[in-house]
Amino acid sequence: MSNSNHIQILLNGLIQSMQEVIPQTVKIGTPTLYKEPFTQSEAGVLIGITGDVRARIILESSSKIFGDIGLSMYGMEISGEMLESFIGEFGNMSAGKLCTYCANNELDLDITPPTVMIGQTKLFGFQHAFRLPITIEGLGQMNGLLTIDNED
């Protein structure tokens, strides 16, 4: 399978995982090519992908939007350390759904534990990246970033 097929499967898996994990209606914008560095402004989670493809998924938004997603999923407001924990778990759920989608499309992947990022963060070290704008009805905007790691 070619690298472009892998990327398409990963993007489709990310789209499907966002639609399944987020309880609200989700509208996905057109993926665009993104050049390094990627700068996160407030809150996000990074999940590494290993296996047939080496990549990373970054989901970033405001703390408020992550908190609102948590509220709609669990019926209670979350903040502070609980919010940071939820952001990590949100990344786990999303990456898990993505891996299931990819396995069903003959792409063997595994994921790393989530890295929660709070505050402004710059990310370097990727060969290609694709930005996926995600609009969550009634809540606002989230960005998904799929980075394809540099080959050794």
For each residue, the residues with C-beta under 8 A, 3 or more apart:
1: 5 6 52 106 107
2: 5 6
3: 6 7 53 148
4: 7 8
5: 1 2 8 9
6: 1 2 3 9 10 52 53 107
7: 3 4 10 11 128 130 146 148
8: 4 5 11 12
9: 5 6 12 13 101 102 105 107
10: 6 7 13 14 49 53 55 98 102 107 146
11: 7 8 14 15 31 130 132 146
12: 8 9 15 16 101 105
13: 9 10 16 17 97 98 99 101 102 105
14: 10 11 17 18 57 94 98 132 144 146
15: 11 12 18 19 28 132
16: 12 13 19 20 97 98 101
17: 13 14 20 21 93 94 95 96 97 98 101
18: 14 15 21 22 26 28 94 134 142 144
19: 15 16 22 26 28
20: 16 17 97
21: 17 18 90 93 94 97
22: 18 19 26 69 134 136
23: 69 72 73
24: 69 72 136 137 138 139
25: 136 137
26: 18 19 22 134 135 136 137
27: 134 135 137
28: 15 18 19 132 133 134 135
29: 132 133 134 135
30: 133
31: 11 130 131 132 146
32: 130 131
33: 128 129 130 131
34: 38 129 130 131 145
35: 129
36: 123 124 125 126 129
37: 122 123 124
38: 34 58 122 123 129 145 147
39: 120 121 122 123
40: 43 44 58 60 117 120 121 122 123
41: 60 120
42: 60 61 62 63 118 119 120
43: 40 60 61 62 63 66 87 116 117 118
44: 40 58 59 60 61 87 116 117 121
45: 58 59 60 87 88 90 91 114 115 116 117
46: 56 57 58 91 114 115 117 123
47: 56 57 58 91 92 94 95 111 112 114 115
48: 55 56 111 112
49: 10 53 54 55 56 57 95 109 110 111 112
50: 54 109 110 111 112
51: 107 108 109 110
52: 1 6 107 108 109
53: 3 6 10 49 107 109 148
54: 49 50 148 149
55: 10 48 49 146 147 148 149
56: 46 47 48 49 126 145 146 147 149
57: 14 46 47 49 91 94 95 98 144 145 146
58: 38 40 44 45 46 47 123 143 144 145 147
59: 44 45 90 91 94 142 143 144 145
60: 40 41 42 43 44 45 117 142 143 145
61: 42 43 44 65 66 140 141 142 143
62: 42 43 65 66 140
63: 42 43 66 67 83 118
64: 67 68 140
65: 61 62 68 69 136 139 140 141 142
66: 43 61 62 63 69 70 83 86 87 90
67: 63 64 70 71 77 78 79 83 86
68: 64 65 71 72 139
69: 22 23 24 65 66 72 73 90 136 139
70: 66 67 73 74 76 77 78 83 86 90
71: 67 68 74 75 76 77 78
72: 23 24 68 69 75
73: 23 69 70
74: 70 71 78
75: 71 72
76: 70 71
77: 67 70 71
78: 67 70 71 74 82 83 86
79: 67 82 83
80: 83 84
81: 84 85
82: 78 79 85 86
83: 63 66 67 70 78 79 80 86 87
84: 80 81 87 88 116 118
85: 81 82 88 89 116
86: 66 67 70 78 82 83 89 90
87: 43 44 45 66 83 84 90 91 114 116
88: 45 84 85 91 92 114 115 116
89: 85 86 92 93 114
90: 21 45 59 66 69 70 86 87 93 94
91: 45 46 47 57 59 87 88 94 95 114 116
92: 47 88 89 95 96 111 114
93: 17 21 89 90 96 97
94: 14 17 18 21 47 57 59 90 91 97 98
95: 17 47 49 57 91 92 98 99 111 114
96: 17 92 93 99 100 111
97: 13 16 17 20 21 93 94 100 101
98: 10 13 14 16 17 57 94 95 101 102 109
99: 13 95 96 102 103 109 110 111
100: 96 97 103 104
101: 9 12 13 16 17 97 98 104 105
102: 9 10 13 98 99 105 107 108 109
103: 99 100 106 107 108 109
104: 100 101
105: 9 12 13 101 102
106: 1 103
107: 1 6 9 10 51 52 53 102 103
108: 51 52 102 103
109: 49 50 51 52 53 98 99 102 103
110: 49 50 51 99
111: 47 48 49 50 92 95 96 99
112: 47 48 49 50 115
113:
114: 45 46 47 87 88 89 91 92 95
115: 45 46 47 88 112
116: 43 44 45 84 85 87 88 91
117: 40 43 44 45 46 60 121
118: 42 43 63 84
119: 42
120: 39 40 41 42
121: 39 40 44 117
122: 37 38 39 40
123: 36 37 38 39 40 46 58 126 147
124: 36 37
125: 36 149 150
126: 36 56 123 129 147 148 149 150
127: 147 148 149 150 151
128: 7 33 147 148
129: 33 34 35 36 38 126 145 146 147 148
130: 7 11 31 32 33 34 145 146
131: 31 32 33 34 143 144 145
132: 11 14 15 28 29 31 143 144 145 146
133: 28 29 30 141 143
134: 18 22 26 27 28 29 141 142 143 144
135: 26 27 28 29 140 141 142
136: 22 24 25 26 65 69 139 140 141 142
137: 24 25 26 27
138: 24
139: 24 65 68 69 136
140: 61 62 64 65 135 136
141: 61 65 133 134 135 136
142: 18 59 60 61 65 134 135 136
143: 58 59 60 61 131 132 133 134
144: 14 18 57 58 59 131 132 134
145: 34 38 56 57 58 59 60 129 130 131 132
146: 7 10 11 14 31 55 56 57 129 130 132
147: 38 55 56 58 123 126 127 128 129
148: 3 7 53 54 55 126 127 128 129
149: 54 55 56 125 126 127
150: 125 126 127
151: 127
152:
